[in-house]
Amino acid sequence: MYYLLSSRSIDIAAPAEAVFAYAANLENFPNWFPGALSIQAMDSAEVDEIGKTYSEIVALPFGRRVKVTIRVEEAERPVHIAT
């Protein structure tokens, strides 16, 4: 079971496919999500391929950092991606 942790809609003057390609590539995540310090792909799978994995370093309170593994669980190009 998956839980929606956040949702937001905005208008972007770009094709949906281009926006999805940027947002679905989680290596871009630190560019727009606070607390994500770095993310690296762990395989060569496509960004919207089920099972694609990433290694992420996340900032926590009190200066702590933790390494987590993220796995793509669902994807429907160019509509949504779920990890």
Rosetta blueprint (number, residue, H / E / L):
1 M L
2 Y L
3 Y L
4 L L
5 L L
6 S L
7 S L
8 R L
9 S L
10 I L
11 D L
12 I L
13 A L
14 A L
15 P L
16 A H
17 E H
18 A H
19 V H
20 F H
21 A H
22 Y H
23 A H
24 A H
25 N L
26 L H
27 E H
28 N H
29 F H
30 P H
31 N H
32 W L
33 F L
34 P L
35 G L
36 A E
37 L E
38 S E
39 I E
40 Q E
41 A E
42 M L
43 D L
44 S L
45 A L
46 E L
47 V L
48 D L
49 E L
50 I L
51 G L
52 K L
53 T E
54 Y E
55 S E
56 E E
57 I E
58 V E
59 A E
60 L L
61 P H
62 F H
63 G H
64 R L
65 R E
66 V E
67 K E
68 V E
69 T E
70 I E
71 R E
72 V L
73 E L
74 E E
75 A E
76 E E
77 R L
78 P L
79 V L
80 H E
81 I E
82 A E
83 T L
